[in-house]
Amino acid sequence: MSSISHYLNRFRASLKIDHTIRDGVAEELYTHLEEKTQELEENGLSKEEASKIAVQSLGSPELIAEQIYETHAQGSWKEALLSALPHLLVALLFTSYYWQNIVYVSIILALTVGIAIYGWSRGKPIWLFPWLGYYLMPVVVSGILLLSLPQGWGWIVALIYIPLVLFVFIHIVRQTARRDWLYASLMLAPMLVTFTWFSSLGRGNELLASDWAARLQTNALWIVVSFVALAAATIAFVRLKQRRHKIISLLIPPLVVLFAVVTASGGNICSWSWLLLLFSLSAFAIPLWMQAKAYE
């Protein structure tokens, strides 16, 4: 039955949906192939020949996986809105100036942590991944703020902090990528926006300058546009069926954010900020590139 096992392995590798659905469909295919093989054996064929013909009769496992993916990949409007909700909450914070109020920020942070933990423990539904990105946000922001430490202290803290952060970050990204590389990009999206806007404020002690809040508030409109675009792309991602269309939807937010940052700064971005911008865009696009390459 090696032909059938090989066929099912290719099918599982190509079908990027919830593992319970994938395993259930794979079990149905196995049953069908087994029955077809037994029928052909009764007609006088050997087990090896029968299994090969049974596999060939189904066609390409990648094509079957694509058809099944389109059947199950489209989320409901409820899932789409729940996925976009964290982006809209952040946009609301900047629209209402509540982002400067520690009470409101703490409430949203606690809500995000609770929902992320709940979703992770409930089998990682599709709406979890945007929330998971905000769950990791304090880790990213803390890493950025390390740049403001006095010379010498930054290296000491980095030696302790960075390995721990990398362990947690890589573990979560790997768990997410096992489900689907596209979900890794969906999770990284809010960190892209935050990191990009932080980099536009400067580096090192410039981030903690006395006027940093005023500079951030000056760009509040463009920040809101960035997160609203992210929310719209997330809704489109959940509702679309075809995989290539999902990839395209996730490519829109980086372009909107880059345009917003350049427009808000009047094109006056230092080389360091450009480097950080390109790094954050690359970090977001790599999972998409890997998935697009695999898709081809």
C-alpha positions in Angstrom: 0.0 0.0 0.0 3.0 2.3 -0.4 1.4 4.1 -3.4 -1.6 5.0 -1.3 0.5 6.1 1.7 2.6 8.3 -0.6 -0.6 9.7 -2.2 -2.1 10.5 1.2 1.1 12.1 2.4 1.2 14.5 -0.6 -2.5 15.2 0.0 -1.9 16.1 3.7 1.1 18.3 2.8 -0.9 20.2 0.2 -4.1 20.8 2.2 -3.5 23.8 4.6 -6.7 23.7 6.7 -7.6 22.7 10.3 -5.9 19.3 11.1 -9.2 17.7 12.2 -10.8 18.5 8.8 -7.7 17.4 7.0 -7.4 14.1 8.8 -11.1 13.4 8.3 -10.9 14.0 4.6 -7.7 11.9 4.4 -9.4 9.1 6.2 -12.3 9.2 3.6 -9.8 9.1 0.8 -8.0 6.2 2.4 -11.3 4.3 2.7 -12.1 5.0 -0.9 -8.7 3.9 -2.2 -8.8 0.8 -0.1 -12.2 -0.2 -1.5 -11.0 0.5 -5.0 -7.9 -1.5 -4.5 -9.8 -4.5 -3.2 -12.2 -4.3 -6.1 -9.3 -4.3 -8.6 -7.6 -7.2 -6.7 -10.8 -9.2 -7.1 -10.5 -8.7 -10.9 -7.1 -10.4 -10.8 -4.6 -7.6 -10.3 -1.8 -7.7 -7.8 -2.0 -5.5 -4.7 0.7 -3.2 -6.0 -0.8 -2.8 -9.4 -4.3 -2.3 -7.9 -3.1 0.4 -5.5 -1.3 2.3 -8.3 -4.4 2.2 -10.5 -6.7 3.3 -7.6 -4.4 6.2 -6.9 -4.3 7.2 -10.6 -8.1 7.1 -10.8 -8.4 9.9 -8.2 -6.1 12.3 -10.0 -3.6 14.8 -8.6 -3.6 15.0 -4.8 -2.6 18.6 -5.0 -5.6 19.4 -7.2 -8.0 17.5 -4.8 -6.4 19.4 -1.9 -7.0 22.8 -3.7 -10.6 21.9 -4.3 -11.2 20.9 -0.7 -9.3 24.0 0.5 -11.7 26.3 -1.4 -14.6 24.4 0.2 -13.4 24.9 3.8 -11.2 27.9 3.6 -13.9 30.6 3.5 -14.7 31.7 7.1 -18.0 33.1 8.2 -18.7 36.8 8.6 -18.6 36.3 12.3 -15.1 34.8 12.1 -14.0 37.6 9.7 -15.3 40.4 12.0 -13.8 38.7 15.1 -10.4 38.5 13.3 -10.5 42.2 12.4 -11.7 43.4 15.8 -8.2 43.9 17.4 -7.2 46.1 14.5 -10.3 48.1 14.8 -9.8 48.5 18.5 -6.4 49.9 18.0 -7.7 52.3 15.3 -10.4 53.4 17.8 -7.7 54.1 20.4 -6.0 56.5 18.1 -9.2 58.0 16.8 -10.4 58.8 20.3 -7.0 59.8 21.7 -7.4 57.0 24.3 -4.1 55.5 23.4 -2.5 57.9 25.9 -4.7 56.7 28.7 -3.1 53.8 30.5 -6.4 52.5 31.8 -7.9 52.0 28.4 -4.7 50.5 27.0 -4.5 48.1 29.9 -8.1 47.0 29.5 -7.5 46.3 25.8 -4.2 44.5 26.5 -5.8 42.3 29.2 -8.7 41.5 26.7 -6.2 40.6 24.0 -4.2 38.3 26.3 -7.4 36.6 27.5 -8.8 36.1 24.0 -5.4 34.9 22.7 -5.0 32.3 25.4 -8.6 31.2 25.0 -8.2 30.8 21.2 -4.9 28.9 21.6 -6.4 26.4 24.0 -9.5 25.9 21.7 -7.6 24.5 18.8 -6.2 27.7 17.2 -9.3 28.9 15.1 -8.6 31.2 12.3 -9.7 34.3 14.2 -7.0 33.7 16.8 -4.0 34.8 14.7 -4.5 38.6 14.6 -5.1 38.5 18.4 -1.9 36.5 18.8 0.0 39.2 17.0 -1.1 41.7 19.6 -0.4 39.2 22.3 3.2 39.3 21.2 3.3 43.1 20.8 4.7 43.9 24.2 7.6 41.6 23.4 8.3 43.6 20.2 7.9 47.0 21.8 10.2 46.0 24.7 12.9 45.0 22.2 12.6 48.4 20.4 12.9 50.2 23.7 16.1 48.4 24.5 17.7 50.7 21.9 17.1 53.6 24.3 19.2 52.1 27.2 22.6 53.7 28.0 25.5 52.3 26.1 26.7 49.1 27.7 23.4 48.3 29.5 21.7 47.6 26.2 24.1 44.8 25.4 23.7 43.2 28.9 19.9 43.3 28.8 20.0 42.1 25.2 22.0 39.0 26.1 19.3 38.0 28.6 16.2 39.3 26.8 16.8 38.3 23.1 17.4 34.6 23.6 14.2 34.3 25.7 12.2 36.4 23.2 13.5 34.3 20.3 12.6 31.1 22.0 9.0 32.2 22.6 8.6 33.9 19.2 10.0 31.0 17.2 7.9 28.5 19.1 4.7 30.4 18.4 5.6 31.1 14.7 6.5 27.4 14.2 3.2 26.3 15.7 1.4 28.7 13.5 3.3 27.8 10.4 2.4 24.1 10.9 -1.2 25.1 10.4 -0.4 27.5 7.5 2.4 29.9 6.5 -0.3 32.4 5.6 -1.5 32.5 9.2 2.1 33.4 10.2 1.8 36.5 8.0 -1.6 37.2 9.4 -0.2 37.0 12.9 2.9 39.2 12.1 0.8 41.9 10.4 0.1 44.1 13.5 3.7 43.9 14.5 4.6 45.1 11.1 2.5 48.2 11.5 3.7 48.9 15.0 7.4 48.4 14.2 7.1 50.6 11.1 5.5 53.5 12.9 8.0 53.2 15.8 10.9 53.3 13.3 9.4 56.5 11.8 9.8 58.2 15.1 13.6 57.8 15.2 15.9 55.5 17.0 17.5 55.1 20.4 16.8 58.0 22.8 14.7 59.7 20.1 11.9 57.2 20.8 11.7 58.5 24.4 12.1 62.2 23.6 9.7 64.5 25.3 7.8 65.2 22.1 7.4 61.6 21.0 3.7 61.5 22.0 3.1 64.7 20.1 4.8 63.3 17.0 2.8 60.2 17.3 -0.4 62.1 17.7 0.4 64.2 14.7 0.4 61.0 12.6 -2.7 59.6 14.3 -4.8 59.9 11.1 -2.3 57.9 9.1 -1.9 55.3 11.9 -5.7 54.8 11.9 -5.6 54.4 8.1 -2.9 51.7 8.5 -4.9 49.7 11.1 -8.2 50.1 9.2 -6.5 48.8 6.0 -5.2 45.9 8.1 -8.7 45.2 9.4 -10.1 45.3 5.8 -7.4 43.0 4.5 -8.1 40.6 7.4 -11.8 40.4 6.6 -11.0 39.8 2.9 -8.5 37.1 3.9 -11.1 35.2 6.0 -13.9 35.5 3.5 -12.0 34.7 0.3 -11.9 31.1 -1.0 -8.9 30.8 -3.4 -5.5 30.7 -1.8 -3.9 33.1 -4.4 -6.5 35.7 -3.5 -5.7 35.4 0.2 -2.1 36.0 -0.6 -2.9 39.1 -2.6 -5.1 40.4 0.3 -2.2 40.1 2.7 0.1 42.0 0.4 -2.0 45.2 0.6 -1.4 46.3 4.2 2.4 46.6 3.9 2.0 48.8 0.8 -0.6 51.0 2.6 1.6 51.3 5.7 4.7 52.2 3.6 2.7 54.8 1.7 1.2 56.2 5.0 4.6 56.5 6.7 6.3 58.2 3.7 3.3 60.6 3.3 3.2 61.4 7.0 6.9 62.2 7.1 6.9 64.1 3.9 9.5 61.7 2.5 11.9 62.9 5.2 13.0 59.5 6.5 16.6 58.8 7.6 18.6 55.9 6.3 18.2 54.0 9.6 14.5 54.3 9.5 14.5 53.2 5.9 16.5 50.1 6.9 14.0 49.3 9.7 11.1 49.9 7.3 12.5 47.5 4.8 13.3 44.9 7.5 9.8 45.0 8.9 8.3 44.7 5.4 10.6 41.8 4.6 9.8 40.0 7.9 6.1 40.2 6.9 6.5 39.2 3.3 8.8 36.2 3.8 6.1 33.8 4.9 3.9 35.0 2.0 6.8 34.5 -0.4 7.5 31.0 0.9 3.8 30.0 0.6 3.6 31.5 -2.9 6.6 29.5 -4.0 5.2 26.3 -2.5 1.8 27.1 -4.2 3.5 27.3 -7.6 
